Amino acid sequence: RSHRIPGAKLIPLPQLAGHYQELDPTKPTLVVCEHGMRSLRACSFLGSKGFSRLYNMVGGMSEYLGRQEGESAK
């Protein structure tokens, strides 16, 4: 549960094809991985499934400076 953005839904890339229906294609979707490469592949896949408001976090969690799951708010 650590090293995640609070409230984020975890769907590993190998499981995305079987779980993308859990996401709402009408809402903006921020896709994140550790460095931004797997999330780019995930965005491509989701785009092929009708998601149009996709955002890939460049640099991924390795560049993320915000609060993470399990940390208290400052």
Buried (B, 14 or more C-beta within 10 A) or exposed (E): EEEBBEEEEEBEBEEBEEEBEEBEBEEEBEBBBBBBEBBBBBBEBBEEEEBEEBEBBEEBBEEBEEEBEEEEEE
